[in-house]
Amino acid sequence: MRHLILLLASAFLFAGCASAPKRSQTEPGTERPEIAQRLADIFDAAEKKDLERLDSYHLYGPKFTKFSPESADRLDAQAARKGEHDGLAPVRDLEMRAEQLKIDQFGNAAVATFILHYSFKMQNGSDFDKRTQGTLVLVKDGGEWKITHEHFSAMP
């Protein structure tokens, strides 16, 4: 009886291994350069105030979320878009770069963490040079990497 139980257990184990999901033809992590380029595109669109292009890099919809130091609440797509548009309006000479960039890819999802170094001038002439901690969660949608979650925190 014990041998029969071991035989059945082994059969289930091997059947489970045989039916395990197949790996994607694209190994995780192989699209890091493409994701890094998407981040550069996002920064470029923000620097140029190309809001239509900037919006196109987001997967705005019911699953989009954002945390920002400017708000105590989690932002939805509409609030995040409005905040970005309103925030860029009075800014001149914006420059952005990701320092200490780390990209982890999980199939069609990726997490980019970095220190965002940015500088700009306000219309009133004030100069700003800041750093903030950033996390972007991106998903591949229609063959393109798009932001589905943003989180920015003040530096300690």
N, C-alpha and C positions, 0 to 999 in steps of 0.2 A: 504494500500500500504506500509506504514512504517513497519508493522508487517511482511509482505512478505520479505522486504529487510533485516530486522533483522534475520528472519528465514534462508534466503539464506546465509547471512554472517556467522551465527553460523554454518551452515552446512559446509561451506568451512573451517572455523577455526577447527572444530572437525575432518574433513577429513584430514587436514594438520597434526594435532597432531597424528592421527592414523597412518599416513604413514611416520612419522619421522623415521630416521635411527635408527636401533637397536644398543644398546651399544655392544661393543666387549665383549667377554667372559672374556678377560683379562682386568681388570680395569687398567686405567692409573696409573702408579707409582708402580705397583706391581713387575716390573722387575728392580727396582733400584739396588738391590744387583748384578744382572747379569751385569748391565751396569758398576757398580763400579769395578767389576772383570775384565771386558773388558779393563777399563782404566789401571788397574794394569798389565794386559797382555801386553798392548801397551808399558808401561814404562819398563817392563821387557825385551821385545824384543829390545827396544832402548838401554838399559843398556848393553845387551849382544851382541849388533850389529848384531842381527839376522834379517837382512834386508828383507829376504823373508817372514818371519813371520810378521814383521812390516808392510810390503806392504799388506799382506792379511787382515789386520785390517782396511784398507782404501777401500772406494768404489770409486776407481779411475775410471774416465771416464769423459764425457762431463759435468756432473753436479757437479763435485768436484771443490772446491775452497779453497784458503788459503790466509790469511793475516798474514804477518810476519814483525817484526821490521827490518829485513834485506832487505826488498824490499818495494819500494814505490808503487808498482803495486800489483794488485790481481794476485795470482799465480794459474795456472791451474794444472791439475793432473801431467802432465809431469814435470813441473818446481818444483812443491812441492816435488815430489819423488826424483828428482835429488838433491834438496837442502837438504833434510833429509839425503840422502846417503852421499853427500859430507861433510855435517856438522858433521856427526858421525865418518867419517874416521880418523881424527887426534886426536880424543878424547880418553882418557883412564880413567878408574875408574869412569865412569858416574854413578851417583845416582840421582834418580828422585822420587819426591813424590808430591801428590796433597794435598794442605792444603786448608781448608775452602771449601771443595768439596760440591757442590749443584747440584743435578740431578733433572731435571724436565722432566717427560715423558708425551708424547702426543700420545698415541696409539703406532704406529710403528716408532715414531720419539722421540728423546730425546736431551736435551741441558744440557751439563755438564759445569759448570763454577767453576773455582778454581784458586788458586795461585800456580803456579808450582815452587817448590823449587828444584833446581838442582845444583849439583857440579860435577866437573870433572877436570882432568889434561890434559894439552896439551902435545904433543910429545916433545916440547921444555922444559917441566918441569914447566910451569906456572900453578898455581892453580886458579880455579874459583869457586865461590859460589854465585849463583844468584837466584833471584825471578822474575817471570814475570806473568802477568795476562793471563789466558787461557780460551778459550771457544771452546768446541768441539760440533758439531752437529752430532748426530749419527742417522742412520736409520736401521731398521731391514731388512736385505736382506738375503733371503734363510735361515731364522731362526737364523741369527747371527747379532749382532750389529756391524756396520761399520761406520767409520768416513766419512762424506760427506763434512764437512766444518771445518776448523781450523782457529782460530784467536788468535794470541798471541800479547800482547802489553807490552811495558816496564812499569815497576812500576813508578807511579808518584813520 
